Amino acid sequence: MLDETSREMNAEQAWCALLSRYNIVHEVEQNGIFHITAAQIKEYKEPRIMAKWDSSESLPSSLKTNNLNILPDSRGSYVIGDFILYQEIPELTERVEQMTQVQLGEYETIDVNNITSEANAINVLVLSGILDDFLEASNTVVTFNGRMGTGYFNFEVDTHRNIKRRISVNNAQCEIDGGFENSNNVVILEAKNVLHKDFHVRQLYYPYRLWKEKVNKPIRLILSVYSNMIYRLFEYRFNTLEDYSSIELIQTKNYSLQDIHISHEDLMGVRRNTVVTKSDNIEETDIPFIQADSVNRLISLLENMENNPMTKEQIMELMEFVERQYDYYVSAGIYLGIFERVIRSRIVKLTRIGELLCRMTYKERQLKLVSLMVEHQIFAIFFDHVIESNGELPTKQQVCDKMRVLNVCGDNETTIGRRASSVLGWLRWIFNLPNLG
């Protein structure tokens, strides 16, 4: 049972305590792995909070610093090592020919502008025919999902020390978002409706090893990411059954449920019709300049906050943010005028503009976000720079120089460089919009 002190710990503090108590870093250095029980973890915090990191960004810094990761090896135990466990999700920069628009039938109970859960996203994936199109199959039907035991299997996994480690799994638990079957294949699908930079390979590998022993048909492994009204589907395979690290991306395709065509003329129209009203000079505003690089992740947070004000802890859990990222993305939303903090509370909610964005079509939403950006002097300046340079983005040095002139974040060179990267990330997002549809 957790004592009062343990209940007040966050995951970072709890992991620091565990690493120290059991000398885990030294044990891994000496022996390659360290076995720990759920009961040992629970002395400090619930294992479901301490051992489930679906994105590498959410790992406590004490684990990151020591290149440590954790895997379940039974229902009541875990193994810790310097394992490489995550697979990067590519940024959405594909050209138009890789985007397929689909039409969903008339359903009163489905609103394509408001698909807010992974379960709803899977339903639409099937009803729209997207899954069949991606698989180049027909009549793919749902046949299984939920939590189940993995059974018994062994595998090898790469490590940061370039030494493969062998792991034995004894009926650990796995959760399958969607299990399907058609005449040719069994399909295992991992669904996301929150955008992260990577995903935990375990979410495909453990279900794959379970069902490989149960069925004769070939198994196809799909990651589905639904965000900003676009489905992104990725198909993976493991080239060697007993090698966790042999994962390979073999195809990807994007699908939209509505018209997403945005032209350069649309962008120019936004620029002409937007009045630049915000200078970002730190002497004139108390809103921090941006440090969030990914507009798509900002949109993902926006979507999940519709009609749902959230605490700091809820946002960090949803987005798998560390505290620094939470500050960056909430501040970025405040910078654009789409988020606001509730006075005297830890609640963040959508502003009227944020609520309006959630009700817009894809095209309306993207163009409104561009408008909110170019209300700021620095984005207006560099928008014009890109147009005048025939689509060439400014260099990071050019952005840094202009930030100094506009006094957007003082004279700290490290801060200027980091925030210049965010400016470039937002500019790339703006001028990539015409490539998507």
Stockholm file with secondary structure:
# STOCKHOLM 1.0

chainA/1-437         MLDETSREMNAEQAWCALLSRYNIVHEVEQNGIFHITAAQIKEYKEPRIMAKWDSSESLPSSLKTNNLNILPDSRGSYVIGDFILYQEIPELTERVEQMTQVQLGEYETIDVNNITSEANAINVLVLSGILDDFLEASNTVVTFNGRMGTGYFNFEVDTHRNIKRRISVNNAQCEIDGGFENSNNVVILEAKNVLHKDFHVRQLYYPYRLWKEKVNKPIRLILSVYSNMIYRLFEYRFNTLEDYSSIELIQTKNYSLQDIHISHEDLMGVRRNTVVTKSDNIEETDIPFIQADSVNRLISLLENMENNPMTKEQIMELMEFVERQYDYYVSAGIYLGIFERVIRSRIVKLTRIGELLCRMTYKERQLKLVSLMVEHQIFAIFFDHVIESNGELPTKQQVCDKMRVLNVCGDNETTIGRRASSVLGWLRWIFNLPNLG
#=GR chainA/1-437 SS CCCHHHHHCCHHHHHHHHHHHTTHHHHHHHHSEEEEEHHHHHTTSCHHHHSCCSSGGGSCHHHHHTTCEEEEEETTEEEEESBCCEEECCCSCCCGGGEEECCCCCCTTCCTTCCCSHHHHHHHHHHTTHHHHHHTCSCCEEEEEEEEECCEEEEEECBTTSCCEEEEEESCEEEEEEEEECSSCEEEEEEESSCCSEEETHHHHHHHHHHHTTCSSCEEEEEEEEETTEEEEEEEEESSTTBGGGEEEEEEEEEESSCCCCCHHHHHHHHHHCCCCBCCCTTTCCSCCCCCCCHHHHHHHHHHTTTCCEEHHHHHHHHTCCHHHHHHHHHHHHHHTSEEECTTSSEEEECHHHHHHHHSCHHHHHHHHHHHHHTBHHHHHHHHHHHHTTTCCCCHHHHHHHHHHHTSSTTCHHHHHHHHHHHHHHHHHHHHHHHHC
#=GC SS_cons         CCCHHHHHCCHHHHHHHHHHHTTHHHHHHHHSEEEEEHHHHHTTSCHHHHSCCSSGGGSCHHHHHTTCEEEEEETTEEEEESBCCEEECCCSCCCGGGEEECCCCCCTTCCTTCCCSHHHHHHHHHHTTHHHHHHTCSCCEEEEEEEEECCEEEEEECBTTSCCEEEEEESCEEEEEEEEECSSCEEEEEEESSCCSEEETHHHHHHHHHHHTTCSSCEEEEEEEEETTEEEEEEEEESSTTBGGGEEEEEEEEEESSCCCCCHHHHHHHHHHCCCCBCCCTTTCCSCCCCCCCHHHHHHHHHHTTTCCEEHHHHHHHHTCCHHHHHHHHHHHHHHTSEEECTTSSEEEECHHHHHHHHSCHHHHHHHHHHHHHTBHHHHHHHHHHHHTTTCCCCHHHHHHHHHHHTSSTTCHHHHHHHHHHHHHHHHHHHHHHHHC
//
